[in-house]
Amino acid sequence: MNFDLDEDQQLTRDTIGRFLGPVDIAARHAMRKAGGGYSHARWQEIADLGLLALAAPEAMGGIGGTIVDLALVAEALGKGVAIDPWLENGVLPIRLAAAASDDALVGELVTGAKFAAVAFAEPARRYETAAVTTRAEGGHIAGAKTFVLGAPLADTWLVTVTGNKLAKIERGATGIVRQDYPVIDGSNAATLDLHRTPAEIADLPDAKFQRVIGDVRLLAAAEMVGLAQTMFDDTLAYVGERQQFGAAIGSFQALQHRLVECYAALEQARSMVLRTAMLDPTTDDANWPRLTAGAKAFVGEATTKIGLEAVQMHGGMGQTDELAIGHALKRVMLLDKLFGDQDHCLRTYARAA
């Protein structure tokens, strides 16, 4: 089987690498301190590169990238420890809007004209995705949502509602109580309390919603692989420079064995992502969420192990925000929990098996 990238895929990956450049810790800190922890101007640059259009179907003005194309983008963004919330505020709302047949919104999202956040999680529901307490009442929404990633910056909130519905709420709508808070990777999320908030409501068939969840799980796994690659590369370089007892610590056999285990885990994780991405989800929509849940659990375990080893081999400074590995590990920790932690994803995989 040929795993080489085609010309367009290679060009996309190279373009992302040039856009991100070397990890700039000072610039990350400065942007995180800005309002909302991110920049609308930078989001427009992401849109101009076509990375948002790649997630939308051609019929709705997008590029119609395959899941393999998107996985390659996710891995490249992870490798660059990107500050950009491409997955949670790009792919996820675009896919949901497309699933709800909202052509106009998809068009605004892919051009960067709007920044959207998705409200799917409800208090005390852990990783369950079905809306239970958020209800539609005659063109108005009532209920509560939590862990709304990117909510402080959003122009539009997409809210899942009971009865397989998706509500579109514009910034400034009445009846919203929003409480912002930081999350582990330095970005911001919010809780939304909705009190008869006016909204546009569309149908969101559960099969399509689960398909979107499956896509996001796999792309989260792909981004984790990219993050793990950078943590491994940085650690390999560091142990070749750090001197102890008159020798580079990378010459110590115990560390060499641990690095070999990390390398094997990294390659297995990448193979799992590719194996899953190269399946055709359109032939078995019902099975796709199960397969991606299993893949994400596998990759989450492997990349977390690599991250913890990287931090430990760097010693005390591995715990600080002055190194890229600290930022990368925190991002892995967030992605590992998105749409289910390892235990939840494994249970999902086992129940559907």
C-alpha positions as CSV (number, residue, x, y, z in Angstrom):
1,M,0.0,0.0,0.0
2,N,1.3,3.5,-0.9
3,F,1.5,5.8,2.0
4,D,3.3,8.6,0.2
5,L,1.5,12.0,0.1
6,D,0.3,13.3,-3.2
7,E,1.4,16.7,-4.5
8,D,-1.5,18.6,-3.1
9,Q,-1.2,17.0,0.3
10,Q,2.5,17.7,0.4
11,L,1.9,21.3,-0.6
12,T,-0.7,21.8,2.1
13,R,1.6,20.3,4.8
14,D,4.5,22.5,3.7
15,T,2.3,25.6,3.6
16,I,1.1,24.9,7.2
17,G,4.7,24.4,8.3
18,R,5.8,27.8,6.8
19,F,2.8,29.5,8.3
20,L,3.4,28.2,11.8
21,G,7.2,28.5,11.7
22,P,9.2,27.6,14.9
23,V,7.3,27.6,18.1
24,D,7.3,31.1,19.5
25,I,6.6,30.9,23.2
26,A,6.6,34.6,23.8
27,A,4.1,35.2,21.0
28,R,1.9,32.4,22.5
29,H,1.9,34.1,25.9
30,A,1.1,37.4,24.4
31,M,-1.9,36.1,22.3
32,R,-3.2,34.1,25.3
33,K,-3.3,37.3,27.4
34,A,-5.3,39.2,24.7
35,G,-9.0,39.3,24.8
36,G,-10.5,35.8,24.3
37,G,-7.0,34.3,24.2
38,Y,-6.8,34.4,20.4
39,S,-6.9,36.8,17.4
40,H,-9.6,37.2,14.8
41,A,-6.9,38.5,12.4
42,R,-5.0,35.3,12.7
43,W,-8.2,33.3,12.2
44,Q,-8.7,35.1,8.9
45,E,-5.2,34.0,7.9
46,I,-6.2,30.4,8.6
47,A,-9.3,30.9,6.4
48,D,-7.2,32.5,3.6
49,L,-5.0,29.4,3.6
50,G,-8.1,27.3,2.8
51,L,-7.8,25.2,6.0
52,L,-11.4,25.9,6.9
53,A,-12.8,25.4,3.4
54,L,-11.1,22.0,3.4
55,A,-13.7,20.8,6.0
56,A,-16.7,21.9,4.0
57,P,-18.4,20.1,1.0
58,E,-17.9,21.6,-2.4
59,A,-21.6,22.0,-2.8
60,M,-21.5,24.5,0.1
61,G,-18.6,26.5,-1.2
62,G,-15.8,24.4,0.4
63,I,-13.0,22.3,-1.0
64,G,-14.4,19.0,0.1
65,G,-11.3,17.5,1.6
66,T,-11.3,13.8,2.5
67,I,-10.8,12.7,6.1
68,V,-7.2,11.8,5.2
69,D,-6.6,15.3,4.0
70,L,-8.0,16.7,7.2
71,A,-6.0,14.3,9.3
72,L,-2.8,15.4,7.6
73,V,-3.7,19.1,8.4
74,A,-4.4,18.2,12.0
75,E,-1.1,16.4,12.4
76,A,0.8,19.3,10.8
77,L,-0.9,21.8,13.2
78,G,-0.1,19.5,16.1
79,K,3.6,19.2,15.0
80,G,3.7,23.0,15.0
81,V,2.0,23.2,18.4
82,A,-0.4,25.6,16.7
83,I,-2.3,28.0,18.9
84,D,-5.1,28.0,16.4
85,P,-8.4,26.2,17.4
86,W,-8.8,24.8,13.9
87,L,-10.5,21.6,15.2
88,E,-12.9,22.8,17.8
89,N,-13.9,26.2,16.3
90,G,-13.3,25.4,12.6
91,V,-13.9,21.8,11.6
92,L,-16.5,21.0,14.3
93,P,-18.9,24.0,13.6
94,I,-18.5,23.7,9.9
95,R,-19.3,20.0,9.9
96,L,-22.3,20.6,12.2
97,A,-23.6,23.4,10.1
98,A,-23.3,21.3,7.0
99,A,-25.1,18.4,8.7
100,A,-27.9,20.8,9.5
101,S,-28.0,21.9,5.8
102,D,-27.2,25.6,6.8
103,D,-25.5,26.6,3.5
104,A,-25.3,30.3,4.4
105,L,-23.6,29.7,7.7
106,V,-21.1,27.2,6.2
107,G,-20.2,29.9,3.6
108,E,-19.5,32.4,6.4
109,L,-17.5,30.0,8.4
110,V,-15.2,28.8,5.6
111,T,-14.3,32.4,4.7
112,G,-13.5,33.4,8.2
113,A,-16.3,36.0,8.2
114,K,-17.7,34.4,11.4
115,F,-16.1,32.6,14.3
116,A,-18.3,29.9,15.8
117,A,-18.4,27.9,19.0
118,V,-20.3,24.6,19.6
119,A,-22.2,24.0,22.8
120,F,-22.8,20.3,23.2
121,A,-21.8,19.4,26.7
122,E,-24.3,19.7,29.6
123,P,-23.6,20.0,33.3
124,A,-23.3,16.6,35.2
125,R,-23.4,14.7,32.0
126,R,-19.6,13.9,31.7
127,Y,-18.9,12.8,28.2
128,E,-22.4,12.1,27.0
129,T,-23.2,14.1,23.9
130,A,-27.0,13.8,23.6
131,A,-28.8,16.9,24.7
132,V,-31.1,16.2,27.6
133,T,-31.9,19.5,29.5
134,T,-31.5,22.0,26.6
135,R,-34.9,22.4,25.0
136,A,-36.5,24.5,22.2
137,E,-39.7,26.4,23.1
138,G,-41.3,28.1,20.1
139,G,-38.2,29.6,18.6
140,H,-36.5,30.1,21.9
141,I,-33.9,28.0,23.8
142,A,-33.8,27.2,27.5
143,G,-31.1,25.2,29.3
144,A,-27.4,25.1,30.2
145,K,-24.2,24.2,28.4
146,T,-20.7,23.9,29.6
147,F,-17.2,23.5,28.1
148,V,-18.1,25.7,25.1
149,L,-14.6,26.0,23.6
150,G,-13.9,29.4,22.0
151,A,-17.1,30.9,23.3
152,P,-15.6,34.3,24.3
153,L,-14.6,35.0,20.7
154,A,-17.6,33.5,19.0
155,D,-20.0,35.5,16.7
156,T,-22.3,32.5,16.6
157,W,-23.0,29.7,19.0
158,L,-24.3,26.3,17.7
159,V,-26.2,24.6,20.5
160,T,-27.4,21.0,20.4
161,V,-31.1,20.7,21.6
162,T,-33.3,17.8,22.5
163,G,-35.2,16.1,19.7
164,N,-32.1,16.1,17.3
165,K,-32.1,19.8,16.8
166,L,-29.3,22.4,16.3
167,A,-29.9,26.0,17.4
168,K,-28.0,28.9,16.0
169,I,-27.6,31.8,18.4
170,E,-26.0,35.1,17.5
171,R,-23.8,37.0,19.8
172,G,-25.8,39.7,21.6
173,A,-29.0,37.6,21.7
174,T,-31.0,38.2,24.9
175,G,-31.3,35.7,27.7
176,I,-27.7,34.5,27.8
177,V,-25.6,34.3,31.0
178,R,-22.0,33.5,30.0
179,Q,-19.2,32.6,32.4
180,D,-15.8,32.5,30.8
181,Y,-12.9,30.4,32.2
182,P,-9.5,29.2,31.0
183,V,-8.8,25.6,30.1
184,I,-5.6,23.6,30.3
185,D,-4.1,24.4,27.0
186,G,-4.3,28.1,27.6
187,S,-7.4,28.8,25.5
188,N,-10.8,29.9,26.9
189,A,-14.2,28.2,27.2
190,A,-17.5,29.2,28.8
191,T,-20.6,28.0,30.4
192,L,-23.8,29.2,28.8
193,D,-27.1,29.6,30.7
194,L,-29.9,30.1,28.2
195,H,-33.2,31.7,29.4
196,R,-35.7,31.8,26.5
197,T,-32.9,32.9,24.1
198,P,-34.1,33.5,20.5
199,A,-32.5,31.1,18.0
200,E,-32.8,29.7,14.6
201,I,-33.5,26.0,14.9
202,A,-32.8,23.3,12.4
203,D,-32.9,19.5,12.3
204,L,-29.7,17.6,13.1
205,P,-30.3,13.9,12.5
206,D,-28.5,11.8,15.1
207,A,-26.7,9.7,12.5
208,K,-25.2,12.9,11.0
209,F,-24.3,14.2,14.5
210,Q,-22.5,11.0,15.4
211,R,-20.7,11.1,12.1
212,V,-19.4,14.6,13.0
213,I,-18.3,13.4,16.4
214,G,-16.5,10.5,14.8
215,D,-14.6,12.9,12.4
216,V,-13.6,15.2,15.3
217,R,-12.4,12.2,17.4
218,L,-10.1,11.0,14.6
219,L,-8.8,14.5,13.9
220,A,-8.1,15.0,17.6
221,A,-6.1,11.8,17.5
222,A,-4.2,13.1,14.4
223,E,-3.4,16.3,16.1
224,M,-2.1,14.4,19.1
225,V,0.2,12.5,16.9
226,G,1.7,15.7,15.6
227,L,2.1,17.1,19.1
228,A,3.8,13.8,20.2
229,Q,6.2,14.0,17.3
230,T,7.4,17.5,18.4
231,M,7.7,16.4,22.1
232,F,9.7,13.3,21.0
233,D,11.9,15.4,18.6
234,D,12.6,18.0,21.2
235,T,13.4,15.4,23.9
236,L,15.7,13.5,21.5
237,A,17.6,16.7,20.8
238,Y,17.8,17.7,24.5
239,V,19.2,14.4,25.8
240,G,21.9,14.7,23.2
241,E,22.9,18.1,24.7
242,R,22.3,17.7,28.4
243,Q,25.5,16.7,30.2
244,Q,25.6,14.6,33.4
245,F,28.6,12.8,34.9
246,G,30.7,14.0,32.0
247,A,28.5,12.6,29.2
248,A,25.3,13.4,27.4
249,I,22.4,11.8,29.2
250,G,21.2,10.4,25.8
251,S,24.1,8.0,26.1
252,F,22.6,6.3,29.2
253,Q,21.1,3.0,28.2
254,A,18.0,3.4,30.5
255,L,17.0,6.6,28.7
256,Q,17.7,5.0,25.3
257,H,15.4,2.2,26.1
258,R,12.6,4.6,27.1
259,L,13.1,6.7,24.0
260,V,12.8,3.6,21.8
261,E,9.6,2.7,23.5
262,C,8.3,6.3,22.9
263,Y,9.3,6.0,19.2
264,A,7.5,2.7,18.9
265,A,4.4,4.2,20.5
266,L,4.5,7.2,18.2
267,E,4.7,5.1,15.1
268,Q,1.9,2.8,16.3
269,A,-0.3,5.9,17.0
270,R,0.4,7.3,13.6
271,S,-0.4,4.0,11.9
272,M,-3.7,3.8,13.9
273,V,-4.8,7.2,12.6
274,L,-3.9,6.4,9.0
275,R,-5.5,3.0,9.2
276,T,-8.8,4.5,10.5
277,A,-8.7,7.5,8.1
278,M,-8.2,5.3,5.1
279,L,-11.4,3.5,5.8
280,D,-14.5,4.8,4.0
281,P,-16.9,6.2,6.6
282,T,-19.6,6.7,4.1
283,T,-20.1,3.0,3.6
284,D,-20.8,2.4,7.3
285,D,-21.9,5.6,9.1
286,A,-23.2,3.6,12.1
287,N,-19.8,2.0,12.7
288,W,-17.7,5.1,12.1
289,P,-18.1,6.6,15.6
290,R,-17.1,3.3,17.2
291,L,-14.0,2.9,15.1
292,T,-12.9,6.5,15.8
293,A,-13.5,6.1,19.5
294,G,-11.2,3.1,19.6
295,A,-8.5,4.9,17.6
296,K,-8.7,8.0,19.8
297,A,-8.4,5.9,23.0
298,F,-5.3,4.1,21.6
299,V,-3.7,7.3,20.4
300,G,-4.5,9.2,23.6
301,E,-2.8,6.6,25.7
302,A,0.3,6.5,23.5
303,T,0.7,10.3,23.2
304,T,0.2,10.9,26.9
305,K,2.9,8.4,27.6
306,I,5.3,10.2,25.2
307,G,4.4,13.6,26.7
308,L,5.0,12.5,30.3
309,E,8.4,10.9,29.3
310,A,9.4,14.1,27.5
311,V,8.6,16.2,30.6
312,Q,10.4,13.9,32.9
313,M,13.6,13.7,30.7
314,H,13.7,17.5,30.6
315,G,13.7,17.6,34.4
316,G,12.3,20.5,36.3
317,M,12.0,22.9,33.4
318,G,9.8,20.4,31.6
319,Q,7.1,21.5,33.9
320,T,7.3,25.2,32.9
321,D,5.6,27.1,30.1
322,E,8.9,28.2,28.7
323,L,9.3,25.0,26.6
324,A,7.2,23.8,23.7
325,I,6.7,20.4,25.3
326,G,4.8,21.9,28.2
327,H,2.3,23.5,25.8
328,A,2.1,20.4,23.6
329,L,1.4,18.1,26.6
330,K,-1.4,20.4,27.8
331,R,-3.0,20.4,24.4
332,V,-2.8,16.6,24.3
333,M,-4.5,16.5,27.7
334,L,-7.4,18.6,26.3
335,L,-7.8,16.6,23.1
336,D,-7.6,13.4,25.0
337,K,-10.8,14.4,26.8
338,L,-12.7,15.9,23.8
339,F,-15.8,13.8,23.1
340,G,-14.7,11.3,25.7
341,D,-11.6,10.3,27.6
342,Q,-9.8,7.0,27.1
343,D,-12.2,5.0,29.3
344,H,-15.3,6.5,27.8
345,C,-14.0,5.9,24.2
346,L,-13.1,2.3,25.0
347,R,-16.6,1.7,26.5
348,T,-18.1,3.2,23.3
349,Y,-15.9,0.9,21.2
350,A,-16.8,-2.1,23.3
351,R,-20.6,-1.4,23.4
352,A,-20.7,-1.2,19.6
353,A,-18.5,-4.2,19.0
